[in-house]
Amino acid sequence: MLPQVNEIITALETDEQVKVVVFDSAVEGFFLIHLDFLAKLDDLAQLPAGPTGLHPWPEMLMRLSRAPVVSIASIRGRATGMGSELALACDMRFASREKAILSQFEVGAGLVPGGGPMAQLTRLLGRGRALEVILSADDIPGDLAELYGYVNRSLPDADLDRFVDALASRIASFDKRTIMDTRRLVNLAGMPPDIELNPGGTRALLPWHGQPHRSGSRS
């Protein structure tokens, strides 16, 4: 997946015509979920760092947030783990009220989230709700995601595509330089610094091998 995402982001960084990109899914029930845990996760951790020194995944998300396009996530189905992180890297997120499910499940699997949701969600939701979402590792349905600020809006599933297409088309009708200058100033005020997007390094992407706590323990 990572090489494919890198190709998309590189294309967005170099295409002078594109103003808006919408990420959605053709797979019923899913926006994007996490890694294949049957794969060799060591291979992921050993990927060389990018030019910023970050692991390739958080670096790609950082590049997407700064690419010269407006990015919109249209979420229908599960956006969990890396799927949630991709959505958070987008400028805007819109969710199906009936079908969207967002989560950062990693803590429940003995992982530290590796794509910067601690920085992104804290800015969007506030500290308490960010900790609730990340530490509970629980599903957040579309209507609650809207209430918390995880997404811009949740809409009836039948209206999601029409709304997102209309918004993307309206933004794309405006002057690109004006769009990008405005977006750059918003990013200066609201985007976390690069270092906050990868606080755990590559170790954050791998299972924790310490002594597990007993299920249900509050100690």
N, C-alpha and C positions, 0 to 999 in steps of 0.2 A: 504493500500500500504506500509506503513512504516514497519510493521513487515516482509513483504515479502522482501523488500529491505535489511533489517537488516540480514535476513537469507542468502541472496546472499553474502553480504559483509563479514559476519562471515565465510562463506565457503571459500571465496577467501583469507581471512587472515590465515586460518588454513591448506589449501591444499598446500602441499610442491611440487606438480608436476606442477600445472598450472603456465604458464609463461605469457600468454596473455589472456585477456577477451575482447570480443566485445559485446557492447550493441546495439541492434537494436530492431525493433518492427515488430510484426506480424499483426498489426492493420493498415489497409490501411488508408493513410492520416495523420497518427500520429506517432511521436516518443514517446513523453510523454507530457501531458499537466498538468494543475495545479490541485488543490483540487476540490472536489465536493462542490460547495458553498451552496448546499442544506443540506449538512451535518452540524453537530454541530461543528463549528470551535473552540468553547471553549474547546471541548474535545481534540483537537489537541494541543492547547496552554497549557493545563494542564498536558500533558504527562511529566513524571519526566525527569529531566536532566540526561544526560549520565555521565560517569566517568570524562569527561573533564569539566563538568559544563555547556556545551552547550546544547541547545535544541536538541532532538534526530535527527531531519532532518539535520541541519548543521553538527552535529557530525558524522552522517553516511557519509556525503560527504567528510568530513575531513579524515575519516577512509579509504574511497575509494582511495583518493589521496595518501595515505601513505601505502596502502596495498601492499604486496610483489608480485604484478603482474603489468603488463603494461595494462592499460585500454584504449579502443578505443570506441568512440561513432560514429556509422554509422547512420546518420540522414536522414531519408526519411519521409517527412511530418512535422507536427508541433512539435516543441520542445519549449514550452512556459512555463514561470513561473518555476515551479519545474523541468520541463523537460529540460529547458535551464540550470538550476543549476546542474542537474545530468551530462549533457554533459560537462559543465565547470569543474566539478570535475574529469573528465577523463583526461588522459594524452594527448590524441589526439582526434580531431574531424574532421570527413569528412562528407560532405553534398551532397545530390542530388541537382544538379544545377536547375533542373526543379521543384522539389517537396519539398525541405527543406524550412521551415520557422522557424526562431528563434525569440524569443522576451522575454523581461521581462516586462510583461504587468501590473504589480501590481500597479504602481503609478496611472494609469488610473482608477483603481478600488478602490482607497483609501487605498492601502496597501503599506507598506514598504517591499521590497523583503527580505525574511528571510533566504535564503540559501547562502549568501555571494557573490552575483554577483558584488556588488560594488568593493570588493577587487579583484576578479578574472578578471572582465572585464577591470578595470583600468590598471592592469598589462599587459593584452593582447592588448588592444586597445589604451591606453593612456586616460588621464582624459577627454578630450573634447568629444571623441567618446563614451566613457563609459557613460557620462552624456546624450549624445544624445540618445543612445539606451535605457537607463533606464527611463529617464524623458519623452521621447516621447511616451513610452509604445507602440511602433509601430512595425509592422512586418518587419523583416529583411530577405530578400530572400537569397538563398544560394550563389549567385554570389557576392552580397554586403557583406555578412558575411565573405567571403574569402578576399575580398578587405580590410575590416576593421581588419582582424586578429581574428575574432570571431571563425572561423574554420580554420584548416590547409589548406584544399583545398575544392573547390566544383568541382564535376565531373559530366559528363553526367550521368543521372540516370541509363542508361544501363550498365555503367562501374563501378558504385559505389561498388557493392558487390564483383566483381572480384578484384578491386584494394585493398579493405580493407582485403579480405581474403589472398591475396598475401603478403601484408605487415605484417599481423598478423602471417602468417606461417613463413615468413623470420625471424622475431624477435624471434619467438618460437624455431627456429632452433639453436639459440645461447645459450651459457652457462648462466644458470639462475643467478648464483652469480654475474657474470660480468654485466648482464643486471641490476640487482637490485642495485649494487654498483654505476653504472653510473647514474641510475635514482635518487638515493638518493642524489647525488651531484648536479644534476640539480634541484631537489626540494629545496635544501638548498638555491640555488641562486634565484629561481623563485616563490616559494610558499608563500602565505601570512601566517602570524602567525595565530594561532587558533582564537584569540580574534576578528580578522577582519572578520571572517566568520559568526559571529553572533552579529553584533553591536547593533541590535534592540531588542535582546532577543525574548521571545515568543510573545511580543506585535507586532512584525513585521509581524507575520503571520495572524493577525486579522484585520478586516476592521477598518478604521479610522472613528471616530464618531464626528469629529469636524464639523464646519460650512463649507459646500461645497462652492467652488468658482463657479462663473457663467461660463458656458461653453464658451470657447474661450477667457476668460480673460487672460491678460498678466501681471496683476499687481503682 
